[in-house]
Amino acid sequence: MQNLKIGIPFIELQQVDSTNNYATALVRAGMAQSGTVVLAHEQTKGRGQRSKSWNTKGSGNITMSVLITPDRGLEKMFLFSMAVAAGVHRFFNNHVPDDVTIKWPNDLYWRDRKAGGILIENIIQNGEWKYSVVGIGININQTDFAAIVTKAVSLKQITGRDYDVLLLAKELCGHLEWGIGLLMRHEEAVVHYYHQHLFMKDAEVRLKKENRVFSTIVKGVNASGELITNNGIEALFSVGEVEWLL
């Protein structure tokens, strides 16, 4: 990741099933280059966390994937995820100064509503971390979320303005460079930024694990990506192990 330049090349597509699928195909074909960005104006089979879909029509949202060659070991995967989340947060916070947070593991929230999400798919060969395919979806101009169960919000809904998605996507590239560059220089600074903006940190939340619903206090996230909570006894939860009840 030394001297990583994100957005060169920058591939703009009108429609694709999934930008992550497209980017992964570049890797499989031996045509990948670290820093490549794939942006689609319409994504028909996008994927989110917990097997949820993330589709977009028209020019409403940023839906893009970034190819990055990590220079870290497998044990640093979640620190890399934190760095990406920090860059996405910094980008959105540049347009919306208040109430922007990172919801564990790496969703973008404004107040109690989801503004975006990140899905990182890692390509590992012979025990080595070869590529990360970083899928990013951010609601920009979309205002109708009737078909989405999770409460969602867009940049336009917050600010009342229309945006040029292509220009914002290229702006986002710079913020991602900042986040990953920070990881390369000072890992603890990335951890600090992530926790400084962590959704509901030190607050009581309701979580669901299988059929059990319980209240607990969010204390942080460790380097392995486990959520740290405390309701009298400290507990750790892996990504996907619990569901937030907001």
Phi and psi restraints in degrees (value plus and minus 20) as a CYANA .aco file:
   2 GLN   PHI     -81.1   -41.1
   2 GLN   PSI     112.5   152.5
   3 ASN   PHI      32.6    72.6
   3 ASN   PSI      18.7    58.7
   4 LEU   PHI     -85.4   -45.4
   4 LEU   PSI     109.8   149.8
   5 LYS   PHI    -136.1   -96.1
   5 LYS   PSI      92.0   132.0
   6 ILE   PHI    -112.0   -72.0
   6 ILE   PSI     109.1   149.1
   7 GLY   PHI      89.0   129.0
   7 GLY   PSI     -12.9    27.1
   8 ILE   PHI    -147.9  -107.9
   8 ILE   PSI      87.2   127.2
   9 PRO   PHI     -97.8   -57.8
   9 PRO   PSI     143.2   183.2
  10 PHE   PHI    -138.8   -98.8
  10 PHE   PSI      91.6   131.6
  11 ILE   PHI    -122.2   -82.2
  11 ILE   PSI      99.9   139.9
  12 GLU   PHI    -128.9   -88.9
  12 GLU   PSI     103.1   143.1
  13 LEU   PHI    -137.8   -97.8
  13 LEU   PSI     123.9   163.9
  14 GLN   PHI     -95.4   -55.4
  14 GLN   PSI     -60.6   -20.6
  15 GLN   PHI    -169.1  -129.1
  15 GLN   PSI     124.7   164.7
  16 VAL   PHI    -177.8  -137.8
  16 VAL   PSI     137.1   177.1
  17 ASP   PHI     -87.8   -47.8
  17 ASP   PSI     -67.4   -27.4
  18 SER   PHI    -175.7  -135.7
  18 SER   PSI     109.3   149.3
  19 THR   PHI     -84.7   -44.7
  19 THR   PSI     -52.6   -12.6
  20 ASN   PHI     -84.9   -44.9
  20 ASN   PSI     -60.1   -20.1
  21 ASN   PHI     -81.7   -41.7
  21 ASN   PSI     -63.8   -23.8
  22 TYR   PHI     -82.6   -42.6
  22 TYR   PSI     -65.9   -25.9
  23 ALA   PHI     -85.5   -45.5
  23 ALA   PSI     -60.5   -20.5
  24 THR   PHI     -83.3   -43.3
  24 THR   PSI     -57.3   -17.3
  25 ALA   PHI     -83.0   -43.0
  25 ALA   PSI     -54.4   -14.4
  26 LEU   PHI     -82.4   -42.4
  26 LEU   PSI     -60.2   -20.2
  27 VAL   PHI     -84.6   -44.6
  27 VAL   PSI     -68.6   -28.6
  28 ARG   PHI     -80.8   -40.8
  28 ARG   PSI     -52.2   -12.2
  29 ALA   PHI    -106.0   -66.0
  29 ALA   PSI     -19.5    20.5
  30 GLY   PHI      52.5    92.5
  30 GLY   PSI       2.6    42.6
  31 MET   PHI    -130.8   -90.8
  31 MET   PSI      -7.9    32.1
  32 ALA   PHI    -101.0   -61.0
  32 ALA   PSI     129.2   169.2
  33 GLN   PHI    -159.5  -119.5
  33 GLN   PSI     109.5   149.5
  34 SER   PHI     -80.2   -40.2
  34 SER   PSI     110.7   150.7
  35 GLY   PHI      81.9   121.9
  35 GLY   PSI     -29.1    10.9
  36 THR   PHI     -81.0   -41.0
  36 THR   PSI     115.4   155.4
  37 VAL   PHI    -136.7   -96.7
  37 VAL   PSI     114.8   154.8
  38 VAL   PHI    -137.8   -97.8
  38 VAL   PSI      94.8   134.8
  39 LEU   PHI    -132.3   -92.3
  39 LEU   PSI     111.3   151.3
  40 ALA   PHI    -140.1  -100.1
  40 ALA   PSI     116.2   156.2
  41 HIS   PHI     -99.9   -59.9
  41 HIS   PSI     -44.2    -4.2
  42 GLU   PHI    -158.0  -118.0
  42 GLU   PSI     106.5   146.5
  43 GLN   PHI    -142.3  -102.3
  43 GLN   PSI     102.6   142.6
  44 THR   PHI    -118.3   -78.3
  44 THR   PSI     -42.3    -2.3
  45 LYS   PHI    -157.4  -117.4
  45 LYS   PSI      25.2    65.2
  46 GLY   PHI     -87.3   -47.3
  46 GLY   PSI     133.2   173.2
  47 ARG   PHI    -140.0  -100.0
  47 ARG   PSI     124.2   164.2
  48 GLY   PHI    -140.8  -100.8
  48 GLY   PSI    -190.2  -150.2
  49 GLN   PHI     -85.7   -45.7
  49 GLN   PSI     133.9   173.9
  50 ARG   PHI      36.0    76.0
  50 ARG   PSI      17.1    57.1
  51 SER   PHI      43.0    83.0
  51 SER   PSI      -0.7    39.3
  52 LYS   PHI    -101.0   -61.0
  52 LYS   PSI     133.7   173.7
  53 SER   PHI    -108.8   -68.8
  53 SER   PSI     136.5   176.5
  54 TRP   PHI    -162.2  -122.2
  54 TRP   PSI      68.0   108.0
  55 ASN   PHI    -127.3   -87.3
  55 ASN   PSI     133.8   173.8
  56 THR   PHI    -164.8  -124.8
  56 THR   PSI     126.3   166.3
  57 LYS   PHI    -145.0  -105.0
  57 LYS   PSI     126.0   166.0
  58 GLY   PHI      50.3    90.3
  58 GLY   PSI    -173.8  -133.8
  59 SER   PHI    -127.1   -87.1
  59 SER   PSI      17.1    57.1
  60 GLY   PHI     -96.5   -56.5
  60 GLY   PSI     -55.3   -15.3
  61 ASN   PHI    -152.6  -112.6
  61 ASN   PSI     143.8   183.8
  62 ILE   PHI    -103.9   -63.9
  62 ILE   PSI      98.3   138.3
  63 THR   PHI    -149.3  -109.3
  63 THR   PSI      87.4   127.4
  64 MET   PHI    -168.6  -128.6
  64 MET   PSI     140.0   180.0
  65 SER   PHI    -148.6  -108.6
  65 SER   PSI     124.9   164.9
  66 VAL   PHI    -142.1  -102.1
  66 VAL   PSI     111.9   151.9
  67 LEU   PHI    -114.9   -74.9
  67 LEU   PSI     106.2   146.2
  68 ILE   PHI    -156.0  -116.0
  68 ILE   PSI     114.2   154.2
  69 THR   PHI    -113.4   -73.4
  69 THR   PSI      89.3   129.3
  70 PRO   PHI     -91.0   -51.0
  70 PRO   PSI     135.8   175.8
  71 ASP   PHI    -140.1  -100.1
  71 ASP   PSI      13.2    53.2
  72 ARG   PHI    -142.1  -102.1
  72 ARG   PSI     145.0   185.0
  73 GLY   PHI    -100.9   -60.9
  73 GLY   PSI     150.8   190.8
  74 LEU   PHI     -79.8   -39.8
  74 LEU   PSI     -48.5    -8.5
  75 GLU   PHI     -87.9   -47.9
  75 GLU   PSI     -31.1     8.9
  76 LYS   PHI    -119.6   -79.6
  76 LYS   PSI      -9.3    30.7
  77 MET   PHI     -79.1   -39.1
  77 MET   PSI     -63.6   -23.6
  78 PHE   PHI     -95.7   -55.7
  78 PHE   PSI     -48.2    -8.2
  79 LEU   PHI     -81.9   -41.9
  79 LEU   PSI     -58.2   -18.2
  80 PHE   PHI     -83.2   -43.2
  80 PHE   PSI     -63.4   -23.4
  81 SER   PHI     -80.3   -40.3
  81 SER   PSI     -60.1   -20.1
  82 MET   PHI     -81.0   -41.0
  82 MET   PSI     -61.6   -21.6
  83 ALA   PHI     -84.3   -44.3
  83 ALA   PSI     -61.2   -21.2
  84 VAL   PHI     -84.1   -44.1
  84 VAL   PSI     -65.7   -25.7
  85 ALA   PHI     -80.9   -40.9
  85 ALA   PSI     -58.2   -18.2
  86 ALA   PHI     -82.6   -42.6
  86 ALA   PSI     -62.7   -22.7
  87 GLY   PHI     -84.7   -44.7
  87 GLY   PSI     -61.8   -21.8
  88 VAL   PHI     -85.6   -45.6
  88 VAL   PSI     -62.9   -22.9
  89 HIS   PHI     -81.2   -41.2
  89 HIS   PSI     -66.0   -26.0
  90 ARG   PHI     -80.8   -40.8
  90 ARG   PSI     -59.3   -19.3
  91 PHE   PHI     -80.4   -40.4
  91 PHE   PSI     -71.9   -31.9
  92 PHE   PHI     -88.2   -48.2
  92 PHE   PSI     -57.8   -17.8
  93 ASN   PHI     -84.1   -44.1
  93 ASN   PSI     -44.1    -4.1
  94 ASN   PHI     -87.6   -47.6
  94 ASN   PSI     -46.1    -6.1
  95 HIS   PHI    -122.7   -82.7
  95 HIS   PSI     -45.8    -5.8
  96 VAL   PHI    -148.4  -108.4
  96 VAL   PSI      77.8   117.8
  97 PRO   PHI     -86.6   -46.6
  97 PRO   PSI     -44.4    -4.4
  98 ASP   PHI    -140.3  -100.3
  98 ASP   PSI     131.4   171.4
  99 ASP   PHI      47.1    87.1
  99 ASP   PSI       4.2    44.2
 100 VAL   PHI    -119.7   -79.7
 100 VAL   PSI     107.5   147.5
 101 THR   PHI    -156.4  -116.4
 101 THR   PSI     149.9   189.9
 102 ILE   PHI    -128.4   -88.4
 102 ILE   PSI      96.0   136.0
 103 LYS   PHI    -112.6   -72.6
 103 LYS   PSI     105.2   145.2
 104 TRP   PHI     -73.5   -33.5
 104 TRP   PSI     114.0   154.0
 105 PRO   PHI    -105.0   -65.0
 105 PRO   PSI     -55.5   -15.5
 106 ASN   PHI    -180.7  -140.7
 106 ASN   PSI      20.8    60.8
 107 ASP   PHI    -108.2   -68.2
 107 ASP   PSI     131.6   171.6
 108 LEU   PHI    -119.5   -79.5
 108 LEU   PSI     103.0   143.0
 109 TYR   PHI    -142.5  -102.5
 109 TYR   PSI     125.6   165.6
 110 TRP   PHI    -138.8   -98.8
 110 TRP   PSI      96.8   136.8
 111 ARG   PHI      34.8    74.8
 111 ARG   PSI    -140.5  -100.5
 112 ASP   PHI    -129.1   -89.1
 112 ASP   PSI       6.3    46.3
 113 ARG   PHI    -144.7  -104.7
 113 ARG   PSI     123.4   163.4
 114 LYS   PHI    -102.3   -62.3
 114 LYS   PSI     104.4   144.4
 115 ALA   PHI    -124.0   -84.0
 115 ALA   PSI     -37.3     2.7
 116 GLY   PHI    -195.5  -155.5
 116 GLY   PSI     152.8   192.8
 117 GLY   PHI    -172.0  -132.0
 117 GLY   PSI     143.7   183.7
 118 ILE   PHI    -150.3  -110.3
 118 ILE   PSI     113.4   153.4
 119 LEU   PHI    -147.2  -107.2
 119 LEU   PSI      92.2   132.2
 120 ILE   PHI    -123.8   -83.8
 120 ILE   PSI     101.7   141.7
 121 GLU   PHI    -133.7   -93.7
 121 GLU   PSI     100.8   140.8
 122 ASN   PHI    -120.2   -80.2
 122 ASN   PSI     118.1   158.1
 123 ILE   PHI    -123.6   -83.6
 123 ILE   PSI      96.2   136.2
 124 ILE   PHI    -138.2   -98.2
 124 ILE   PSI     108.3   148.3
 125 GLN   PHI    -148.8  -108.8
 125 GLN   PSI     106.8   146.8
 126 ASN   PHI      32.4    72.4
 126 ASN   PSI      20.2    60.2
 127 GLY   PHI      57.9    97.9
 127 GLY   PSI     -15.7    24.3
 128 GLU   PHI    -131.2   -91.2
 128 GLU   PSI     120.8   160.8
 129 TRP   PHI    -101.1   -61.1
 129 TRP   PSI      81.9   121.9
 130 LYS   PHI    -108.0   -68.0
 130 LYS   PSI     -66.9   -26.9
 131 TYR   PHI    -164.7  -124.7
 131 TYR   PSI     130.3   170.3
 132 SER   PHI    -134.9   -94.9
 132 SER   PSI     110.2   150.2
 133 VAL   PHI    -123.7   -83.7
 133 VAL   PSI      86.2   126.2
 134 VAL   PHI    -118.5   -78.5
 134 VAL   PSI      83.2   123.2
 135 GLY   PHI    -110.0   -70.0
 135 GLY   PSI     109.3   149.3
 136 ILE   PHI    -149.3  -109.3
 136 ILE   PSI     108.4   148.4
 137 GLY   PHI    -144.6  -104.6
 137 GLY   PSI     105.2   145.2
 138 ILE   PHI    -152.0  -112.0
 138 ILE   PSI     107.6   147.6
 139 ASN   PHI     -93.1   -53.1
 139 ASN   PSI     100.9   140.9
 140 ILE   PHI    -132.4   -92.4
 140 ILE   PSI     -90.8   -50.8
 141 ASN   PHI    -124.5   -84.5
 141 ASN   PSI     -28.8    11.2
 142 GLN   PHI     -85.5   -45.5
 142 GLN   PSI     117.4   157.4
 143 THR   PHI    -144.5  -104.5
 143 THR   PSI     -33.0     7.0
 144 ASP   PHI    -126.0   -86.0
 144 ASP   PSI      90.0   130.0
 145 PHE   PHI    -138.5   -98.5
 145 PHE   PSI       9.0    49.0
 146 ALA   PHI     -79.4   -39.4
 146 ALA   PSI     -51.3   -11.3
 147 ALA   PHI    -106.6   -66.6
 147 ALA   PSI     -22.6    17.4
 148 ILE   PHI    -121.1   -81.1
 148 ILE   PSI     105.9   145.9
 149 VAL   PHI     -89.3   -49.3
 149 VAL   PSI     -67.3   -27.3
 150 THR   PHI     -86.2   -46.2
 150 THR   PSI     117.7   157.7
 151 LYS   PHI     -81.0   -41.0
 151 LYS   PSI     107.2   147.2
 152 ALA   PHI    -146.5  -106.5
 152 ALA   PSI     140.4   180.4
 153 VAL   PHI    -170.1  -130.1
 153 VAL   PSI     130.5   170.5
 154 SER   PHI    -137.0   -97.0
 154 SER   PSI     144.6   184.6
 155 LEU   PHI     -79.1   -39.1
 155 LEU   PSI     -59.9   -19.9
 156 LYS   PHI     -83.8   -43.8
 156 LYS   PSI     -60.4   -20.4
 157 GLN   PHI     -84.1   -44.1
 157 GLN   PSI     -53.8   -13.8
 158 ILE   PHI     -96.1   -56.1
 158 ILE   PSI     -63.4   -23.4
 159 THR   PHI    -121.3   -81.3
 159 THR   PSI     -39.7     0.3
 160 GLY   PHI      60.5   100.5
 160 GLY   PSI      -9.4    30.6
 161 ARG   PHI    -131.8   -91.8
 161 ARG   PSI     135.5   175.5
 162 ASP   PHI    -113.8   -73.8
 162 ASP   PSI     130.2   170.2
 163 TYR   PHI    -150.8  -110.8
 163 TYR   PSI     134.2   174.2
 164 ASP   PHI    -107.9   -67.9
 164 ASP   PSI      88.0   128.0
 165 VAL   PHI     -82.0   -42.0
 165 VAL   PSI     -60.0   -20.0
 166 LEU   PHI     -81.8   -41.8
 166 LEU   PSI     -65.2   -25.2
 167 LEU   PHI     -83.0   -43.0
 167 LEU   PSI     -61.2   -21.2
 168 LEU   PHI     -86.8   -46.8
 168 LEU   PSI     -58.0   -18.0
 169 ALA   PHI     -81.6   -41.6
 169 ALA   PSI     -60.2   -20.2
 170 LYS   PHI     -90.9   -50.9
 170 LYS   PSI     -53.0   -13.0
 171 GLU   PHI     -84.9   -44.9
 171 GLU   PSI     -61.0   -21.0
 172 LEU   PHI     -78.6   -38.6
 172 LEU   PSI     -55.7   -15.7
 173 CYS   PHI     -75.3   -35.3
 173 CYS   PSI     -62.2   -22.2
 174 GLY   PHI     -84.9   -44.9
 174 GLY   PSI     -58.1   -18.1
 175 HIS   PHI     -90.0   -50.0
 175 HIS   PSI     -54.5   -14.5
 176 LEU   PHI     -86.4   -46.4
 176 LEU   PSI     -60.2   -20.2
 177 GLU   PHI     -78.1   -38.1
 177 GLU   PSI     -61.9   -21.9
 178 TRP   PHI     -80.6   -40.6
 178 TRP   PSI     -67.7   -27.7
 179 GLY   PHI     -83.2   -43.2
 179 GLY   PSI     -64.8   -24.8
 180 ILE   PHI     -92.4   -52.4
 180 ILE   PSI     -55.2   -15.2
 181 GLY   PHI     -83.0   -43.0
 181 GLY   PSI     -59.1   -19.1
 182 LEU   PHI     -82.2   -42.2
 182 LEU   PSI     -60.0   -20.0
 183 LEU   PHI     -81.1   -41.1
 183 LEU   PSI     -60.6   -20.6
 184 MET   PHI     -87.3   -47.3
 184 MET   PSI     -54.0   -14.0
 185 ARG   PHI    -107.1   -67.1
 185 ARG   PSI     -57.4   -17.4
 186 HIS   PHI    -179.1  -139.1
 186 HIS   PSI      72.4   112.4
 187 GLU   PHI     -77.7   -37.7
 187 GLU   PSI     -60.3   -20.3
 188 GLU   PHI     -83.7   -43.7
 188 GLU   PSI     -49.3    -9.3
 189 ALA   PHI     -86.9   -46.9
 189 ALA   PSI     -55.4   -15.4
 190 VAL   PHI     -86.4   -46.4
 190 VAL   PSI     -65.2   -25.2
 191 VAL   PHI     -80.4   -40.4
 191 VAL   PSI     -61.9   -21.9
 192 HIS   PHI     -84.1   -44.1
 192 HIS   PSI     -65.6   -25.6
 193 TYR   PHI     -81.3   -41.3
 193 TYR   PSI     -65.5   -25.5
 194 TYR   PHI     -78.2   -38.2
 194 TYR   PSI     -66.7   -26.7
 195 HIS   PHI     -93.1   -53.1
 195 HIS   PSI     -51.0   -11.0
 196 GLN   PHI     -81.5   -41.5
 196 GLN   PSI     -50.3   -10.3
 197 HIS   PHI    -135.2   -95.2
 197 HIS   PSI      -0.6    39.4
 198 LEU   PHI     -93.8   -53.8
 198 LEU   PSI     108.6   148.6
 199 PHE   PHI     -78.1   -38.1
 199 PHE   PSI     106.7   146.7
 200 MET   PHI      42.6    82.6
 200 MET   PSI       6.2    46.2
 201 LYS   PHI     -84.5   -44.5
 201 LYS   PSI     113.8   153.8
 202 ASP   PHI      45.1    85.1
 202 ASP   PSI      -1.2    38.8
 203 ALA   PHI    -137.2   -97.2
 203 ALA   PSI     138.8   178.8
 204 GLU   PHI    -102.3   -62.3
 204 GLU   PSI     113.7   153.7
 205 VAL   PHI    -151.2  -111.2
 205 VAL   PSI     143.7   183.7
 206 ARG   PHI    -128.4   -88.4
 206 ARG   PSI     108.8   148.8
 207 LEU   PHI    -142.8  -102.8
 207 LEU   PSI     136.9   176.9
 208 LYS   PHI    -146.0  -106.0
 208 LYS   PSI     106.3   146.3
 209 LYS   PHI    -143.3  -103.3
 209 LYS   PSI      93.6   133.6
 210 GLU   PHI      36.1    76.1
 210 GLU   PSI    -135.9   -95.9
 211 ASN   PHI    -122.0   -82.0
 211 ASN   PSI     -13.1    26.9
 212 ARG   PHI    -123.4   -83.4
 212 ARG   PSI     108.1   148.1
 213 VAL   PHI    -129.1   -89.1
 213 VAL   PSI     112.8   152.8
 214 PHE   PHI    -167.9  -127.9
 214 PHE   PSI     138.9   178.9
 215 SER   PHI    -124.5   -84.5
 215 SER   PSI     124.0   164.0
 216 THR   PHI    -179.5  -139.5
 216 THR   PSI     148.6   188.6
 217 ILE   PHI    -122.6   -82.6
 217 ILE   PSI     109.1   149.1
 218 VAL   PHI     -97.1   -57.1
 218 VAL   PSI     102.4   142.4
 219 LYS   PHI    -127.4   -87.4
 219 LYS   PSI     -44.8    -4.8
 220 GLY   PHI     137.6   177.6
 220 GLY   PSI    -187.4  -147.4
 221 VAL   PHI    -156.4  -116.4
 221 VAL   PSI     113.0   153.0
 222 ASN   PHI    -108.8   -68.8
 222 ASN   PSI     156.9   196.9
 223 ALA   PHI     -85.8   -45.8
 223 ALA   PSI     -38.0     2.0
 224 SER   PHI    -107.9   -67.9
 224 SER   PSI     -22.9    17.1
 225 GLY   PHI      70.2   110.2
 225 GLY   PSI     -10.1    29.9
 226 GLU   PHI    -104.2   -64.2
 226 GLU   PSI     116.6   156.6
 227 LEU   PHI     -94.8   -54.8
 227 LEU   PSI     109.2   149.2
 228 ILE   PHI    -121.2   -81.2
 228 ILE   PSI     103.0   143.0
 229 THR   PHI    -149.1  -109.1
 229 THR   PSI     146.8   186.8
 230 ASN   PHI    -170.2  -130.2
 230 ASN   PSI     100.5   140.5
 231 ASN   PHI    -145.5  -105.5
 231 ASN   PSI      23.4    63.4
 232 GLY   PHI      87.1   127.1
 232 GLY   PSI     -50.7   -10.7
 233 ILE   PHI    -151.6  -111.6
 233 ILE   PSI     112.4   152.4
 234 GLU   PHI     -88.5   -48.5
 234 GLU   PSI     118.3   158.3
 235 ALA   PHI    -155.4  -115.4
 235 ALA   PSI     131.6   171.6
 236 LEU   PHI    -140.6  -100.6
 236 LEU   PSI     118.7   158.7
 237 PHE   PHI    -151.2  -111.2
 237 PHE   PSI     112.0   152.0
 238 SER   PHI     -97.3   -57.3
 238 SER   PSI     140.7   180.7
 239 VAL   PHI     -79.4   -39.4
 239 VAL   PSI     108.4   148.4
 240 GLY   PHI      70.1   110.1
 240 GLY   PSI     -28.9    11.1
 241 GLU   PHI     -98.1   -58.1
 241 GLU   PSI     -52.1   -12.1
 242 VAL   PHI    -147.8  -107.8
 242 VAL   PSI     138.1   178.1
 243 GLU   PHI    -137.3   -97.3
 243 GLU   PSI     116.9   156.9
 244 TRP   PHI     -95.9   -55.9
 244 TRP   PSI     119.7   159.7
 245 LEU   PHI    -135.4   -95.4
 245 LEU   PSI      81.4   121.4
